[in-house]
Amino acid sequence: MEPVTWGGAQSQCIPVHPNALCAPPFPPHVEVAAPPGGVASRWRLRHTTWLAHDTSNMAAPRAGLAHRLLQGLSRWFYDAEAALDWAQRLRRVRLHRMNATHVYLRDIYGPNVAAAALTLSLGGSVRFEGQEQWLRPQGRWQPQLLQLRSAPVRGLDLSACPITYSGLESLASLPRLALLDLSACPHVDDWALARLHALGPSLRALSLSRCPRVTERGLATLHHFRELRYLDVSGLAVPNPGLLRILLEEMLPGCHIVGMELESPPSPAGTT
């Protein structure tokens, strides 16, 4: 193979790496002659450094596989976290819309029709005064509500319904409501119970059984219900349920309380 000359003078030849990623503009396996004199040493040093850098990059794809994998996992983690955050926001917005007050019905037909329409839209049941049967949800709208608009609402069954604080606020304007069932409602909490104080003069029966967010602080707000005759607080996760039952009986005299029974002491050994 003939060496390549520099400026007409034959010089020492330097082999070029055949597998270089960024090869100079020479065909592979061609010996490139270095320029003579002091320029030759600088030329050789520069290209030797380039060849060493290229040889070190040959193992980079294998060494960077774990790094790229970690980057992909981190991007997936943040994408999944952002998706979960958006899903929670959408659920909150949907829950707020479901519990929005039917303002147009309240302004035209009064609070009883608006509260009944909200209860039926959430999957609950309504009983008007003078009616023995409960109205169950049947579609998005029931014409019977307009036929009973002159009768006050006497009972609301919202057990296991997604009612929130804003939804209970629209029920606080029912002057003749006597029965309210909120058992197993996942969003009823202590703040929601505090909002029901306006129903104190009329409410006779209240069920809060199995409400996961109701604590002893919310039960302390029931002192407004002086006319209450039935209270179901079974299945609540409260500390010292026996002591809390005694406090409820003192706070609500004449009210039959279900749940939080006092635990009987263990019988002595050897007795039946």
N, C-alpha and C positions, 0 to 999 in steps of 0.2 A: 504493500500500500504506500503510495507516494505521499510524503509529508507536504503540508501546506506551508508556503513561504510567506514571510511578512516583509513587504517592501522590496522584494527581489532577493533577500538574504535568507538562507536556510537557517532555521533556529531549532532549539530543542522542542520536541513534541510532547503535548500533554493529553492523555486520553480523557475523553468525555464520558461520563456515566451514561450507559445506554437506557436506564430506566428512570431518568430524571423526569419530574412532573412538569417543570417549567424549562425545558431544554432550550439552549440557544439556537439561533437560526442556522444550524448545521445538520446535515443528515446523520443518522446514527452510525456508530463505528467509524467515525472520521476523526483522524488525528489533527488537532488544531495546533498550529505552531505559535509559540509565544513570541512577541516582538523582542528584538534584541535590546541589549543594554539594561539600564535600570528600569525601563518600562516593563521588561520581562518579569522581574521579580514581583512588581505590584500586580501585574496581570495574573500571574500564577497564584498569588495569595488570595486575590479576589475570587477567582474561579474555584480554588480549593475550598474556600469558605462556603461558597454556593453549593458545592457538591456535598459537603458535610451536612449543611442544613437540609438538603433534599433527602439525604439518607435517613435523617432523624424523622422526617415527616412520613416515611414509608410505614411506620408502626402507629401513626396517629389514629387512623380509623378504628383499629382494634382497641386502643386505649380509651377512645372517646365513646365507646358503645354504652358503657355504664352511665356516663354523664348525660348522653342523649336520652337514655331510658329514664333517668331521674327527672330530667327536664319535662319529658312527656307526662310522667306521673304527676308532677307538680301542676302542670297546666290542666290536666284532667281533674285534679283535686279542686283547684280554684274554680273551674267551670262547673263542677258538680255542686260546690258550695254556693255559687251564684245562682244556679238553677233552683236549689232548695230555698234560698232566700226569696227568689221571685215567686215560688209556689206559695210560701207562707204569706207574702204580701197579697197575692191574689185571693187566698182564702180569707184574709182579714177584710179585704174590700168586698168580697161576695157576702160575707157574714154581716157587714155593716149595711149593705143594700137590702138584705133580707129582713133586717130589723128596723128599717126606716119607717117612720110613721106615715100612714096614708093621709097626708095632709088634705088632699082634695075630698076624701070621704069624710074626714072629721069636720071640715068647714061646711060641707053640704048636708050631711046626714047625722052629724054628731059623733061624740067619742065612742058610743057603744058600737055602732056599725064599724068604725075604724078599728077598734080593738078586736072585734070579732073577725074582721077580714085579715088582720095581722096574725091572729092565732091560727086561723085556718090555713093561711099561706105557709106557716111554719110546721104544719102537720098536726096541730092540736085540735081540740074539740071545744064547742061553745054551747052553753045552755042559757036561754033567755028566760025571763020571768014569765010564768004561766005555761011553760013548755016542759013536758016530762022527758022528751027525747033530746039527746045531744046532737048538735049539728056536726057532722064529720066532713073532712075535706073531700070534695068531689069536683076536681077541676080547679081552674084558676079563679073562678067566680061563681058564687051561688046567688041566684035571684031571691032566695028566701030571706037574705039579709035585709033587703029593702022592704020586704013585707013585715019584718019584725023591728023596723027601725024605731018604732015608738015604745018598744019594750026594753027595759034595762037588762044588761047582762048580769046574770046571777052566778054563773060558774064558768071557770076556764080550766081546761085540762091541757097543760103544756108539758106533760111528763116526757122526758127524753127528747125535748125539742131544742133546737139551737137558738134559744132566746138569749139575749145579752142585756147589758145595762140599758142601752138605748131602747130596746124593745119593751122592757119593763117600765120605762118612763112613760110610754104611751098608754100603759094599763093603769097608771096611777090616777087617772081622771075618771075612773068608773065609780060613781057614788054608791051603787047598790051591789057591788061585787061581794059575795059571801063565801065562795069556795075558790081556792086557787091551788092547783096541783103543779108543783115544780120539781117533782121527784126525778132524780137521775138526769137533771139538766147539766150538761158539761160546762156551760159558761156562766152559770149563776154563782156569784161569789158574795163576799161580805158587803161590797159596795152596792151590789144590786139589791140586797136585802134592806140596806139602809134607805134605798130609794122608795121602798114600799110603805113608808110610814104614813102616807096619805090614805091608805086603805084601812087604817086602824079603826075608825068608827063603824065600818060595815063588815069587815072580814070575820068569818066564823070558823072556817076550817082552812088549814094551811099544811101542805106536805112538802118537806125538804129532804126526804129520805134519799140517800145515796147520791147526794150532790158532792162531787169531789172537791170543790173549791170553797165550800162553806166551813168556817171554823167557829170556835167559841166567840170570836169577836163579832161575827155576824149575828150569832144567836143573841148576843147582848142587846142588839137593836130591836128585838121583838117586844120590848116593854111598851111600845106604842100600841100594841094590839090588845087592848083591855077587854074587848068583846070576844076574843078568841076562845073557842070551846073545844077545838081539836087541833093537835099539833103532832105531826109525825117527823121525828128526827132520827129515825133508825138508820143505821149504816153510815153515819158520819164519822170521819176520822178526826176525833177530838181527844185531847188528853183528859183523863179522869172523868169518864162519862157519867159515873154514878153521882159524883159531886156536882157536875153540871146539870144533871136532871133535878137535883134538889134545888139548885138556884133557879131553874126554870119554873119549878112548881111554886116557889116563893114569889117570883116575878109575875107569873100569870095564874093567879088564884081562880079556881073554877074551870081550868082548862085540862082536858084529858090529854096527857102526853104519852106518845107511843115511842118506844125505843129508849136506849140508855138506861136499861134496868139495872138496879143495884145487884151486884154479884153477891150471891149467898156465901157466907163463910164456909170453909171446909169443915166437914163433920169430924169430931175427934176420932182417933183410932179406936177400933173395937165397938163402935156404935153403928147402928143401921139407920 
